[in-house]
Amino acid sequence: EANIAATLTGWTRFAAAQEWLDKNRGKPELATLEQFEQFLIARRFAIPDETPGPEAREKLFQEFLKWQQAHEGR
């Protein structure tokens, strides 16, 4: 596992890379969003009449992130 946002004493990150990190800090990774989309698709098959609206979708995504963190490394 690597943390691309980690800092090292005495090292200066390339300015464009630091700008990208600053802009994207706190945003979920694309892979996480793709996994979440797969999760929603699977959930729709399990509960076909339920399509989450924007607020429900955000709540589900936050729950998904918590679940994902709890299950990392298993």
N, CA, C, O and CB atoms as a CASP TS submission, in Angstrom:
PFRMAT TS
TARGET T0000
AUTHOR 0000-0000-0000
METHOD Language model
MODEL 1
PARENT N/A
ATOM      1  N   GLU     1       0.855  -1.172   0.000  1.00  0.00           N
ATOM      2  CA  GLU     1       0.000   0.000   0.000  1.00  0.00           C
ATOM      3  C   GLU     1       0.896   1.228   0.000  1.00  0.00           C
ATOM      4  O   GLU     1       1.930   1.253   0.668  1.00  0.00           O
ATOM      5  CB  GLU     1      -0.970   0.002   1.224  1.00  0.00           C
ATOM      6  N   ALA     2       0.500   2.236  -0.744  1.00  0.00           N
ATOM      7  CA  ALA     2       1.283   3.476  -0.821  1.00  0.00           C
ATOM      8  C   ALA     2       0.366   4.675  -0.652  1.00  0.00           C
ATOM      9  O   ALA     2      -0.795   4.650  -1.060  1.00  0.00           O
ATOM     10  CB  ALA     2       2.048   3.568  -2.166  1.00  0.00           C
ATOM     11  N   ASN     3       0.906   5.728  -0.043  1.00  0.00           N
ATOM     12  CA  ASN     3       0.164   6.966   0.124  1.00  0.00           C
ATOM     13  C   ASN     3       0.864   8.031  -0.714  1.00  0.00           C
ATOM     14  O   ASN     3       1.905   8.555  -0.319  1.00  0.00           O
ATOM     15  CB  ASN     3       0.073   7.388   1.639  1.00  0.00           C
ATOM     16  N   ILE     4       0.285   8.349  -1.877  1.00  0.00           N
ATOM     17  CA  ILE     4       0.930   9.311  -2.772  1.00  0.00           C
ATOM     18  C   ILE     4       0.888  10.732  -2.224  1.00  0.00           C
ATOM     19  O   ILE     4       1.596  11.608  -2.720  1.00  0.00           O
ATOM     20  CB  ILE     4       0.272   9.273  -4.135  1.00  0.00           C
ATOM     21  N   ALA     5       0.072  10.964  -1.216  1.00  0.00           N
ATOM     22  CA  ALA     5      -0.028  12.301  -0.635  1.00  0.00           C
ATOM     23  C   ALA     5       0.918  12.485   0.558  1.00  0.00           C
ATOM     24  O   ALA     5       0.984  13.574   1.128  1.00  0.00           O
ATOM     25  CB  ALA     5      -1.464  12.571  -0.202  1.00  0.00           C
ATOM     26  N   ALA     6       1.643  11.439   0.935  1.00  0.00           N
ATOM     27  CA  ALA     6       2.558  11.537   2.075  1.00  0.00           C
ATOM     28  C   ALA     6       3.663  12.545   1.780  1.00  0.00           C
ATOM     29  O   ALA     6       4.062  12.735   0.631  1.00  0.00           O
ATOM     30  CB  ALA     6       3.167  10.157   2.408  1.00  0.00           C
ATOM     31  N   THR     7       4.148  13.187   2.840  1.00  0.00           N
ATOM     32  CA  THR     7       5.244  14.147   2.689  1.00  0.00           C
ATOM     33  C   THR     7       6.512  13.558   3.290  1.00  0.00           C
ATOM     34  O   THR     7       6.461  12.769   4.234  1.00  0.00           O
ATOM     35  CB  THR     7       4.897  15.506   3.363  1.00  0.00           C
ATOM     36  N   LEU     8       7.645  13.952   2.729  1.00  0.00           N
ATOM     37  CA  LEU     8       8.945  13.513   3.222  1.00  0.00           C
ATOM     38  C   LEU     8       9.767  14.747   3.558  1.00  0.00           C
ATOM     39  O   LEU     8       9.891  15.661   2.744  1.00  0.00           O
ATOM     40  CB  LEU     8       9.678  12.617   2.175  1.00  0.00           C
ATOM     41  N   THR     9      10.317  14.766   4.741  1.00  0.00           N
ATOM     42  CA  THR     9      11.134  15.895   5.182  1.00  0.00           C
ATOM     43  C   THR     9      12.294  16.109   4.211  1.00  0.00           C
ATOM     44  O   THR     9      13.029  15.177   3.886  1.00  0.00           O
ATOM     45  CB  THR     9      11.666  15.661   6.619  1.00  0.00           C
ATOM     46  N   GLY    10      12.442  17.349   3.757  1.00  0.00           N
ATOM     47  CA  GLY    10      13.533  17.697   2.861  1.00  0.00           C
ATOM     48  C   GLY    10      13.246  17.489   1.388  1.00  0.00           C
ATOM     49  O   GLY    10      14.069  17.848   0.546  1.00  0.00           O
ATOM     50  N   TRP    11      12.106  16.923   1.060  1.00  0.00           N
ATOM     51  CA  TRP    11      11.742  16.673  -0.343  1.00  0.00           C
ATOM     52  C   TRP    11      10.678  17.677  -0.767  1.00  0.00           C
ATOM     53  O   TRP    11       9.795  18.025   0.017  1.00  0.00           O
ATOM     54  CB  TRP    11      11.228  15.208  -0.542  1.00  0.00           C
ATOM     55  N   THR    12      10.767  18.135  -1.994  1.00  0.00           N
ATOM     56  CA  THR    12       9.757  19.034  -2.555  1.00  0.00           C
ATOM     57  C   THR    12       9.073  18.319  -3.706  1.00  0.00           C
ATOM     58  O   THR    12       9.719  17.845  -4.640  1.00  0.00           O
ATOM     59  CB  THR    12      10.390  20.385  -3.030  1.00  0.00           C
ATOM     60  N   ARG    13       7.766  18.253  -3.618  1.00  0.00           N
ATOM     61  CA  ARG    13       6.987  17.583  -4.662  1.00  0.00           C
ATOM     62  C   ARG    13       6.898  18.483  -5.889  1.00  0.00           C
ATOM     63  O   ARG    13       6.830  19.705  -5.754  1.00  0.00           O
ATOM     64  CB  ARG    13       5.565  17.219  -4.149  1.00  0.00           C
ATOM     65  N   PHE    14       6.899  17.894  -7.084  1.00  0.00           N
ATOM     66  CA  PHE    14       6.695  18.608  -8.336  1.00  0.00           C
ATOM     67  C   PHE    14       5.415  19.438  -8.205  1.00  0.00           C
ATOM     68  O   PHE    14       4.384  18.916  -7.783  1.00  0.00           O
ATOM     69  CB  PHE    14       6.612  17.614  -9.552  1.00  0.00           C
ATOM     70  N   ALA    15       5.471  20.711  -8.558  1.00  0.00           N
ATOM     71  CA  ALA    15       4.361  21.650  -8.322  1.00  0.00           C
ATOM     72  C   ALA    15       3.039  21.171  -8.913  1.00  0.00           C
ATOM     73  O   ALA    15       1.998  21.281  -8.265  1.00  0.00           O
ATOM     74  CB  ALA    15       4.703  23.006  -8.901  1.00  0.00           C
ATOM     75  N   ALA    16       3.069  20.651 -10.116  1.00  0.00           N
ATOM     76  CA  ALA    16       1.820  20.187 -10.752  1.00  0.00           C
ATOM     77  C   ALA    16       1.233  18.998  -9.989  1.00  0.00           C
ATOM     78  O   ALA    16       0.014  18.877  -9.871  1.00  0.00           O
ATOM     79  CB  ALA    16       2.074  19.793 -12.232  1.00  0.00           C
ATOM     80  N   ALA    17       2.086  18.133  -9.479  1.00  0.00           N
ATOM     81  CA  ALA    17       1.609  16.994  -8.698  1.00  0.00           C
ATOM     82  C   ALA    17       0.982  17.470  -7.392  1.00  0.00           C
ATOM     83  O   ALA    17      -0.063  16.962  -6.985  1.00  0.00           O
ATOM     84  CB  ALA    17       2.760  16.012  -8.413  1.00  0.00           C
ATOM     85  N   GLN    18       1.614  18.444  -6.730  1.00  0.00           N
ATOM     86  CA  GLN    18       1.065  18.975  -5.486  1.00  0.00           C
ATOM     87  C   GLN    18      -0.268  19.671  -5.733  1.00  0.00           C
ATOM     88  O   GLN    18      -1.193  19.547  -4.930  1.00  0.00           O
ATOM     89  CB  GLN    18       2.054  19.945  -4.836  1.00  0.00           C
ATOM     90  N   GLU    19      -0.366  20.396  -6.833  1.00  0.00           N
ATOM     91  CA  GLU    19      -1.616  21.063  -7.191  1.00  0.00           C
ATOM     92  C   GLU    19      -2.733  20.041  -7.382  1.00  0.00           C
ATOM     93  O   GLU    19      -3.855  20.243  -6.918  1.00  0.00           O
ATOM     94  CB  GLU    19      -1.435  21.899  -8.469  1.00  0.00           C
ATOM     95  N   TRP    20      -2.418  18.946  -8.067  1.00  0.00           N
ATOM     96  CA  TRP    20      -3.419  17.901  -8.300  1.00  0.00           C
ATOM     97  C   TRP    20      -3.854  17.290  -6.968  1.00  0.00           C
ATOM     98  O   TRP    20      -5.046  17.091  -6.732  1.00  0.00           O
ATOM     99  CB  TRP    20      -2.857  16.801  -9.244  1.00  0.00           C
ATOM    100  N   LEU    21      -2.887  16.996  -6.100  1.00  0.00           N
ATOM    101  CA  LEU    21      -3.216  16.423  -4.794  1.00  0.00           C
ATOM    102  C   LEU    21      -4.097  17.370  -3.982  1.00  0.00           C
ATOM    103  O   LEU    21      -5.070  16.942  -3.362  1.00  0.00           O
ATOM    104  CB  LEU    21      -1.934  16.100  -4.016  1.00  0.00           C
ATOM    105  N   ASP    22      -3.754  18.654  -3.987  1.00  0.00           N
ATOM    106  CA  ASP    22      -4.543  19.638  -3.247  1.00  0.00           C
ATOM    107  C   ASP    22      -5.968  19.709  -3.778  1.00  0.00           C
ATOM    108  O   ASP    22      -6.923  19.801  -3.007  1.00  0.00           O
ATOM    109  CB  ASP    22      -3.887  21.018  -3.325  1.00  0.00           C
ATOM    110  N   LYS    23      -6.102  19.666  -5.088  1.00  0.00           N
ATOM    111  CA  LYS    23      -7.417  19.766  -5.725  1.00  0.00           C
ATOM    112  C   LYS    23      -8.266  18.525  -5.470  1.00  0.00           C
ATOM    113  O   LYS    23      -9.488  18.625  -5.359  1.00  0.00           O
ATOM    114  CB  LYS    23      -7.259  19.983  -7.225  1.00  0.00           C
ATOM    115  N   ASN    24      -7.640  17.370  -5.377  1.00  0.00           N
ATOM    116  CA  ASN    24      -8.376  16.113  -5.279  1.00  0.00           C
ATOM    117  C   ASN    24      -8.378  15.494  -3.891  1.00  0.00           C
ATOM    118  O   ASN    24      -8.909  14.399  -3.701  1.00  0.00           O
ATOM    119  CB  ASN    24      -7.809  15.139  -6.238  1.00  0.00           C
ATOM    120  N   ARG    25      -7.793  16.180  -2.923  1.00  0.00           N
ATOM    121  CA  ARG    25      -7.758  15.648  -1.553  1.00  0.00           C
ATOM    122  C   ARG    25      -9.183  15.477  -1.038  1.00  0.00           C
ATOM    123  O   ARG    25     -10.017  16.373  -1.164  1.00  0.00           O
ATOM    124  CB  ARG    25      -6.944  16.587  -0.607  1.00  0.00           C
ATOM    125  N   GLY    26      -9.439  14.330  -0.468  1.00  0.00           N
ATOM    126  CA  GLY    26     -10.749  14.061   0.107  1.00  0.00           C
ATOM    127  C   GLY    26     -11.764  13.511  -0.875  1.00  0.00           C
ATOM    128  O   GLY    26     -12.847  13.094  -0.464  1.00  0.00           O
ATOM    129  N   LYS    27     -11.445  13.498  -2.164  1.00  0.00           N
ATOM    130  CA  LYS    27     -12.365  12.927  -3.141  1.00  0.00           C
ATOM    131  C   LYS    27     -12.120  11.429  -3.225  1.00  0.00           C
ATOM    132  O   LYS    27     -10.973  10.985  -3.189  1.00  0.00           O
ATOM    133  CB  LYS    27     -12.194  13.597  -4.535  1.00  0.00           C
ATOM    134  N   PRO    28     -13.181  10.651  -3.337  1.00  0.00           N
ATOM    135  CA  PRO    28     -12.971   9.210  -3.457  1.00  0.00           C
ATOM    136  C   PRO    28     -12.275   8.871  -4.764  1.00  0.00           C
ATOM    137  O   PRO    28     -12.456   9.551  -5.774  1.00  0.00           O
ATOM    138  CB  PRO    28     -14.301   8.464  -3.360  1.00  0.00           C
ATOM    139  N   GLU    29     -11.491   7.828  -4.734  1.00  0.00           N
ATOM    140  CA  GLU    29     -10.798   7.406  -5.937  1.00  0.00           C
ATOM    141  C   GLU    29     -11.785   6.874  -6.956  1.00  0.00           C
ATOM    142  O   GLU    29     -12.865   6.406  -6.598  1.00  0.00           O
ATOM    143  CB  GLU    29      -9.749   6.351  -5.613  1.00  0.00           C
ATOM    144  N   LEU    30     -11.415   6.946  -8.226  1.00  0.00           N
ATOM    145  CA  LEU    30     -12.263   6.467  -9.307  1.00  0.00           C
ATOM    146  C   LEU    30     -12.626   5.008  -9.107  1.00  0.00           C
ATOM    147  O   LEU    30     -13.772   4.620  -9.334  1.00  0.00           O
ATOM    148  CB  LEU    30     -11.573   6.655 -10.650  1.00  0.00           C
ATOM    149  N   ALA    31     -11.663   4.187  -8.681  1.00  0.00           N
ATOM    150  CA  ALA    31     -11.939   2.770  -8.465  1.00  0.00           C
ATOM    151  C   ALA    31     -13.032   2.599  -7.417  1.00  0.00           C
ATOM    152  O   ALA    31     -13.886   1.721  -7.545  1.00  0.00           O
ATOM    153  CB  ALA    31     -10.660   2.026  -8.034  1.00  0.00           C
ATOM    154  N   THR    32     -13.007   3.439  -6.377  1.00  0.00           N
ATOM    155  CA  THR    32     -14.031   3.369  -5.340  1.00  0.00           C
ATOM    156  C   THR    32     -15.393   3.715  -5.919  1.00  0.00           C
ATOM    157  O   THR    32     -16.385   3.058  -5.606  1.00  0.00           O
ATOM    158  CB  THR    32     -13.689   4.311  -4.176  1.00  0.00           C
ATOM    159  N   LEU    33     -15.451   4.739  -6.759  1.00  0.00           N
ATOM    160  CA  LEU    33     -16.721   5.114  -7.383  1.00  0.00           C
ATOM    161  C   LEU    33     -17.225   4.004  -8.291  1.00  0.00           C
ATOM    162  O   LEU    33     -18.424   3.728  -8.325  1.00  0.00           O
ATOM    163  CB  LEU    33     -16.568   6.415  -8.178  1.00  0.00           C
ATOM    164  N   GLU    34     -16.326   3.369  -9.024  1.00  0.00           N
ATOM    165  CA  GLU    34     -16.738   2.268  -9.894  1.00  0.00           C
ATOM    166  C   GLU    34     -17.269   1.101  -9.071  1.00  0.00           C
ATOM    167  O   GLU    34     -18.261   0.476  -9.445  1.00  0.00           O
ATOM    168  CB  GLU    34     -15.565   1.807 -10.773  1.00  0.00           C
ATOM    169  N   GLN    35     -16.614   0.804  -7.952  1.00  0.00           N
ATOM    170  CA  GLN    35     -17.091  -0.259  -7.068  1.00  0.00           C
ATOM    171  C   GLN    35     -18.460   0.085  -6.512  1.00  0.00           C
ATOM    172  O   GLN    35     -19.328  -0.781  -6.393  1.00  0.00           O
ATOM    173  CB  GLN    35     -16.099  -0.498  -5.921  1.00  0.00           C
ATOM    174  N   PHE    36     -18.649   1.343  -6.173  1.00  0.00           N
ATOM    175  CA  PHE    36     -19.940   1.775  -5.646  1.00  0.00           C
ATOM    176  C   PHE    36     -21.030   1.627  -6.702  1.00  0.00           C
ATOM    177  O   PHE    36     -22.142   1.198  -6.394  1.00  0.00           O
ATOM    178  CB  PHE    36     -19.864   3.230  -5.162  1.00  0.00           C
ATOM    179  N   GLU    37     -20.713   1.980  -7.945  1.00  0.00           N
ATOM    180  CA  GLU    37     -21.685   1.813  -9.026  1.00  0.00           C
ATOM    181  C   GLU    37     -22.066   0.338  -9.178  1.00  0.00           C
ATOM    182  O   GLU    37     -23.235   0.017  -9.390  1.00  0.00           O
ATOM    183  CB  GLU    37     -21.117   2.361 -10.355  1.00  0.00           C
ATOM    184  N   GLN    38     -21.084  -0.553  -9.070  1.00  0.00           N
ATOM    185  CA  GLN    38     -21.366  -1.985  -9.145  1.00  0.00           C
ATOM    186  C   GLN    38     -22.234  -2.420  -7.970  1.00  0.00           C
ATOM    187  O   GLN    38     -23.142  -3.238  -8.124  1.00  0.00           O
ATOM    188  CB  GLN    38     -20.057  -2.794  -9.171  1.00  0.00           C
ATOM    189  N   PHE    39     -21.944  -1.865  -6.795  1.00  0.00           N
ATOM    190  CA  PHE    39     -22.739  -2.143  -5.608  1.00  0.00           C
ATOM    191  C   PHE    39     -24.197  -1.725  -5.829  1.00  0.00           C
ATOM    192  O   PHE    39     -25.120  -2.474  -5.506  1.00  0.00           O
ATOM    193  CB  PHE    39     -22.149  -1.416  -4.385  1.00  0.00           C
ATOM    194  N   LEU    40     -24.395  -0.519  -6.382  1.00  0.00           N
ATOM    195  CA  LEU    40     -25.763  -0.044  -6.637  1.00  0.00           C
ATOM    196  C   LEU    40     -26.482  -0.921  -7.654  1.00  0.00           C
ATOM    197  O   LEU    40     -27.663  -1.227  -7.492  1.00  0.00           O
ATOM    198  CB  LEU    40     -25.740   1.404  -7.130  1.00  0.00           C
ATOM    199  N   ILE    41     -25.772  -1.321  -8.696  1.00  0.00           N
ATOM    200  CA  ILE    41     -26.377  -2.187  -9.715  1.00  0.00           C
ATOM    201  C   ILE    41     -26.805  -3.508  -9.087  1.00  0.00           C
ATOM    202  O   ILE    41     -27.919  -3.976  -9.323  1.00  0.00           O
ATOM    203  CB  ILE    41     -25.387  -2.440 -10.882  1.00  0.00           C
ATOM    204  N   ALA    42     -25.930  -4.107  -8.291  1.00  0.00           N
ATOM    205  CA  ALA    42     -26.262  -5.366  -7.629  1.00  0.00           C
ATOM    206  C   ALA    42     -27.444  -5.179  -6.679  1.00  0.00           C
ATOM    207  O   ALA    42     -28.308  -6.049  -6.575  1.00  0.00           O
ATOM    208  CB  ALA    42     -25.043  -5.908  -6.863  1.00  0.00           C
ATOM    209  N   ARG    43     -27.473  -4.060  -6.002  1.00  0.00           N
ATOM    210  CA  ARG    43     -28.559  -3.772  -5.060  1.00  0.00           C
ATOM    211  C   ARG    43     -29.891  -3.605  -5.798  1.00  0.00           C
ATOM    212  O   ARG    43     -30.936  -4.036  -5.311  1.00  0.00           O
ATOM    213  CB  ARG    43     -28.241  -2.502  -4.245  1.00  0.00           C
ATOM    214  N   ARG    44     -29.843  -2.982  -6.967  1.00  0.00           N
ATOM    215  CA  ARG    44     -31.076  -2.816  -7.753  1.00  0.00           C
ATOM    216  C   ARG    44     -31.638  -4.161  -8.169  1.00  0.00           C
ATOM    217  O   ARG    44     -32.854  -4.343  -8.224  1.00  0.00           O
ATOM    218  CB  ARG    44     -30.816  -1.953  -8.996  1.00  0.00           C
ATOM    219  N   PHE    45     -30.742  -5.116  -8.467  1.00  0.00           N
ATOM    220  CA  PHE    45     -31.226  -6.452  -8.832  1.00  0.00           C
ATOM    221  C   PHE    45     -31.862  -7.131  -7.627  1.00  0.00           C
ATOM    222  O   PHE    45     -32.825  -7.884  -7.765  1.00  0.00           O
ATOM    223  CB  PHE    45     -30.074  -7.318  -9.388  1.00  0.00           C
ATOM    224  N   ALA    46     -31.319  -6.860  -6.446  1.00  0.00           N
ATOM    225  CA  ALA    46     -31.873  -7.453  -5.231  1.00  0.00           C
ATOM    226  C   ALA    46     -33.189  -6.791  -4.839  1.00  0.00           C
ATOM    227  O   ALA    46     -34.101  -7.448  -4.337  1.00  0.00           O
ATOM    228  CB  ALA    46     -30.873  -7.342  -4.084  1.00  0.00           C
ATOM    229  N   ILE    47     -33.277  -5.471  -5.075  1.00  0.00           N
ATOM    230  CA  ILE    47     -34.485  -4.702  -4.752  1.00  0.00           C
ATOM    231  C   ILE    47     -34.860  -3.891  -5.996  1.00  0.00           C
ATOM    232  O   ILE    47     -34.570  -2.696  -6.051  1.00  0.00           O
ATOM    233  CB  ILE    47     -34.257  -3.758  -3.493  1.00  0.00           C
ATOM    234  N   PRO    48     -35.495  -4.510  -6.991  1.00  0.00           N
ATOM    235  CA  PRO    48     -35.684  -3.861  -8.292  1.00  0.00           C
ATOM    236  C   PRO    48     -36.526  -2.590  -8.295  1.00  0.00           C
ATOM    237  O   PRO    48     -36.325  -1.738  -9.160  1.00  0.00           O
ATOM    238  CB  PRO    48     -36.298  -4.817  -9.207  1.00  0.00           C
ATOM    239  N   ASP    49     -37.461  -2.431  -7.360  1.00  0.00           N
ATOM    240  CA  ASP    49     -38.326  -1.248  -7.375  1.00  0.00           C
ATOM    241  C   ASP    49     -37.708  -0.057  -6.660  1.00  0.00           C
ATOM    242  O   ASP    49     -38.306   1.019  -6.626  1.00  0.00           O
ATOM    243  CB  ASP    49     -39.654  -1.575  -6.744  1.00  0.00           C
ATOM    244  N   GLU    50     -36.535  -0.228  -6.096  1.00  0.00           N
ATOM    245  CA  GLU    50     -35.918   0.854  -5.330  1.00  0.00           C
ATOM    246  C   GLU    50     -34.763   1.477  -6.115  1.00  0.00           C
ATOM    247  O   GLU    50     -33.736   0.834  -6.337  1.00  0.00           O
ATOM    248  CB  GLU    50     -35.418   0.333  -3.966  1.00  0.00           C
ATOM    249  N   THR    51     -34.937   2.721  -6.530  1.00  0.00           N
ATOM    250  CA  THR    51     -33.870   3.479  -7.184  1.00  0.00           C
ATOM    251  C   THR    51     -33.573   4.673  -6.290  1.00  0.00           C
ATOM    252  O   THR    51     -34.424   5.547  -6.127  1.00  0.00           O
ATOM    253  CB  THR    51     -34.274   3.933  -8.651  1.00  0.00           C
ATOM    254  N   PRO    52     -32.363   4.725  -5.700  1.00  0.00           N
ATOM    255  CA  PRO    52     -32.081   5.801  -4.748  1.00  0.00           C
ATOM    256  C   PRO    52     -31.976   7.168  -5.414  1.00  0.00           C
ATOM    257  O   PRO    52     -31.374   7.305  -6.479  1.00  0.00           O
ATOM    258  CB  PRO    52     -30.802   5.506  -4.005  1.00  0.00           C
ATOM    259  N   GLY    53     -32.566   8.176  -4.778  1.00  0.00           N
ATOM    260  CA  GLY    53     -32.432   9.550  -5.237  1.00  0.00           C
ATOM    261  C   GLY    53     -31.084  10.092  -4.800  1.00  0.00           C
ATOM    262  O   GLY    53     -30.309   9.379  -4.164  1.00  0.00           O
ATOM    263  N   PRO    54     -30.788  11.359  -5.135  1.00  0.00           N
ATOM    264  CA  PRO    54     -29.471  11.934  -4.823  1.00  0.00           C
ATOM    265  C   PRO    54     -29.099  11.887  -3.342  1.00  0.00           C
ATOM    266  O   PRO    54     -27.961  11.556  -3.009  1.00  0.00           O
ATOM    267  CB  PRO    54     -29.429  13.353  -5.285  1.00  0.00           C
ATOM    268  N   GLU    55     -30.032  12.211  -2.450  1.00  0.00           N
ATOM    269  CA  GLU    55     -29.725  12.201  -1.018  1.00  0.00           C
ATOM    270  C   GLU    55     -29.495  10.787  -0.515  1.00  0.00           C
ATOM    271  O   GLU    55     -28.556  10.532   0.240  1.00  0.00           O
ATOM    272  CB  GLU    55     -30.852  12.858  -0.225  1.00  0.00           C
ATOM    273  N   ALA    56     -30.354   9.870  -0.935  1.00  0.00           N
ATOM    274  CA  ALA    56     -30.199   8.471  -0.531  1.00  0.00           C
ATOM    275  C   ALA    56     -28.919   7.888  -1.105  1.00  0.00           C
ATOM    276  O   ALA    56     -28.237   7.095  -0.456  1.00  0.00           O
ATOM    277  CB  ALA    56     -31.408   7.640  -0.982  1.00  0.00           C
ATOM    278  N   ARG    57     -28.603   8.289  -2.329  1.00  0.00           N
ATOM    279  CA  ARG    57     -27.384   7.808  -2.986  1.00  0.00           C
ATOM    280  C   ARG    57     -26.144   8.273  -2.216  1.00  0.00           C
ATOM    281  O   ARG    57     -25.205   7.498  -2.034  1.00  0.00           O
ATOM    282  CB  ARG    57     -27.325   8.305  -4.455  1.00  0.00           C
ATOM    283  N   GLU    58     -26.131   9.519  -1.766  1.00  0.00           N
ATOM    284  CA  GLU    58     -24.999  10.045  -0.988  1.00  0.00           C
ATOM    285  C   GLU    58     -24.871   9.299   0.332  1.00  0.00           C
ATOM    286  O   GLU    58     -23.767   8.943   0.744  1.00  0.00           O
ATOM    287  CB  GLU    58     -25.167  11.560  -0.728  1.00  0.00           C
ATOM    288  N   LYS    59     -26.007   9.060   1.000  1.00  0.00           N
ATOM    289  CA  LYS    59     -25.990   8.317   2.261  1.00  0.00           C
ATOM    290  C   LYS    59     -25.469   6.899   2.031  1.00  0.00           C
ATOM    291  O   LYS    59     -24.648   6.407   2.805  1.00  0.00           O
ATOM    292  CB  LYS    59     -27.404   8.278   2.891  1.00  0.00           C
ATOM    293  N   LEU    60     -25.939   6.245   0.982  1.00  0.00           N
ATOM    294  CA  LEU    60     -25.461   4.905   0.654  1.00  0.00           C
ATOM    295  C   LEU    60     -23.965   4.907   0.376  1.00  0.00           C
ATOM    296  O   LEU    60     -23.254   3.994   0.796  1.00  0.00           O
ATOM    297  CB  LEU    60     -26.215   4.351  -0.551  1.00  0.00           C
ATOM    298  N   PHE    61     -23.479   5.931  -0.333  1.00  0.00           N
ATOM    299  CA  PHE    61     -22.064   6.001  -0.657  1.00  0.00           C
ATOM    300  C   PHE    61     -21.229   6.147   0.605  1.00  0.00           C
ATOM    301  O   PHE    61     -20.183   5.509   0.728  1.00  0.00           O
ATOM    302  CB  PHE    61     -21.790   7.161  -1.609  1.00  0.00           C
ATOM    303  N   GLN    62     -21.673   6.975   1.545  1.00  0.00           N
ATOM    304  CA  GLN    62     -20.946   7.136   2.803  1.00  0.00           C
ATOM    305  C   GLN    62     -20.918   5.821   3.586  1.00  0.00           C
ATOM    306  O   GLN    62     -19.897   5.467   4.176  1.00  0.00           O
ATOM    307  CB  GLN    62     -21.585   8.250   3.655  1.00  0.00           C
ATOM    308  N   GLU    63     -22.045   5.099   3.588  1.00  0.00           N
ATOM    309  CA  GLU    63     -22.099   3.798   4.252  1.00  0.00           C
ATOM    310  C   GLU    63     -21.179   2.804   3.544  1.00  0.00           C
ATOM    311  O   GLU    63     -20.511   1.997   4.191  1.00  0.00           O
ATOM    312  CB  GLU    63     -23.547   3.263   4.283  1.00  0.00           C
ATOM    313  N   PHE    64     -21.152   2.867   2.220  1.00  0.00           N
ATOM    314  CA  PHE    64     -20.272   2.002   1.435  1.00  0.00           C
ATOM    315  C   PHE    64     -18.814   2.262   1.783  1.00  0.00           C
ATOM    316  O   PHE    64     -18.044   1.315   1.947  1.00  0.00           O
ATOM    317  CB  PHE    64     -20.503   2.216  -0.067  1.00  0.00           C
ATOM    318  N   LEU    65     -18.414   3.540   1.900  1.00  0.00           N
ATOM    319  CA  LEU    65     -17.030   3.880   2.252  1.00  0.00           C
ATOM    320  C   LEU    65     -16.663   3.332   3.627  1.00  0.00           C
ATOM    321  O   LEU    65     -15.565   2.806   3.813  1.00  0.00           O
ATOM    322  CB  LEU    65     -16.828   5.403   2.223  1.00  0.00           C
ATOM    323  N   LYS    66     -17.579   3.453   4.596  1.00  0.00           N
ATOM    324  CA  LYS    66     -17.331   2.921   5.938  1.00  0.00           C
ATOM    325  C   LYS    66     -17.181   1.406   5.892  1.00  0.00           C
ATOM    326  O   LYS    66     -16.287   0.840   6.521  1.00  0.00           O
ATOM    327  CB  LYS    66     -18.471   3.314   6.898  1.00  0.00           C
ATOM    328  N   TRP    67     -18.067   0.753   5.138  1.00  0.00           N
ATOM    329  CA  TRP    67     -17.991  -0.695   5.001  1.00  0.00           C
ATOM    330  C   TRP    67     -16.671  -1.101   4.362  1.00  0.00           C
ATOM    331  O   TRP    67     -16.020  -2.051   4.797  1.00  0.00           O
ATOM    332  CB  TRP    67     -19.170  -1.221   4.172  1.00  0.00           C
ATOM    333  N   GLN    68     -16.289  -0.374   3.331  1.00  0.00           N
ATOM    334  CA  GLN    68     -15.045  -0.673   2.606  1.00  0.00           C
ATOM    335  C   GLN    68     -13.840  -0.549   3.535  1.00  0.00           C
ATOM    336  O   GLN    68     -12.959  -1.408   3.521  1.00  0.00           O
ATOM    337  CB  GLN    68     -14.880   0.272   1.390  1.00  0.00           C
ATOM    338  N   GLN    69     -13.792   0.511   4.341  1.00  0.00           N
ATOM    339  CA  GLN    69     -12.690   0.686   5.295  1.00  0.00           C
ATOM    340  C   GLN    69     -12.643  -0.437   6.310  1.00  0.00           C
ATOM    341  O   GLN    69     -11.568  -0.925   6.657  1.00  0.00           O
ATOM    342  CB  GLN    69     -12.816   2.018   6.014  1.00  0.00           C
ATOM    343  N   ALA    70     -13.803  -0.845   6.784  1.00  0.00           N
ATOM    344  CA  ALA    70     -13.871  -1.902   7.795  1.00  0.00           C
ATOM    345  C   ALA    70     -13.393  -3.253   7.238  1.00  0.00           C
ATOM    346  O   ALA    70     -12.930  -4.109   7.992  1.00  0.00           O
ATOM    347  CB  ALA    70     -15.307  -2.030   8.323  1.00  0.00           C
ATOM    348  N   HIS    71     -13.507  -3.436   5.924  1.00  0.00           N
ATOM    349  CA  HIS    71     -13.182  -4.722   5.317  1.00  0.00           C
ATOM    350  C   HIS    71     -11.850  -4.728   4.577  1.00  0.00           C
ATOM    351  O   HIS    71     -11.501  -5.735   3.961  1.00  0.00           O
ATOM    352  CB  HIS    71     -14.271  -5.119   4.375  1.00  0.00           C
ATOM    353  N   GLU    72     -11.099  -3.633   4.622  1.00  0.00           N
ATOM    354  CA  GLU    72      -9.796  -3.601   3.963  1.00  0.00           C
ATOM    355  C   GLU    72      -8.850  -4.564   4.661  1.00  0.00           C
ATOM    356  O   GLU    72      -8.844  -4.674   5.887  1.00  0.00           O
ATOM    357  CB  GLU    72      -9.211  -2.171   3.961  1.00  0.00           C
ATOM    358  N   GLY    73      -8.069  -5.242   3.880  1.00  0.00           N
ATOM    359  CA  GLY    73      -7.056  -6.130   4.419  1.00  0.00           C
ATOM    360  C   GLY    73      -7.574  -7.502   4.813  1.00  0.00           C
ATOM    361  O   GLY    73      -6.819  -8.310   5.354  1.00  0.00           O
ATOM    362  N   ARG    74      -8.830  -7.779   4.557  1.00  0.00           N
ATOM    363  CA  ARG    74      -9.364  -9.113   4.896  1.00  0.00           C
ATOM    364  C   ARG    74      -9.087 -10.078   3.803  1.00  0.00           C
ATOM    365  O   ARG    74      -9.458 -11.248   3.903  1.00  0.00           O
ATOM    366  CB  ARG    74     -10.857  -9.063   5.165  1.00  0.00           C
TER
END
